[in-house]
Amino acid sequence: MSKAIVSSLYDSEVFKMACRQFDQAADAINLPDALRDRTKYPRRCLAVALPVK
């Protein structure tokens, strides 16, 4: 996957909302910042688009 596509995925409103929810959950379990960042921004991602009829 190209870097441009990955960059746009990280800039999307859906990803930002997921990050906020992840941060709330991470705060609840006292997840260390280093592990939190590693989990939130993976080295690889898979984007899938499904046609809807």
PyMOL commands that set and color helices and strands:
alter all, ss='L'
color gray80, all
select helices_A, chain A and resi 3-10+13-28+33-40
alter helices_A, ss='H'
color red, helices_A
deselect
rebuild
show_as cartoon
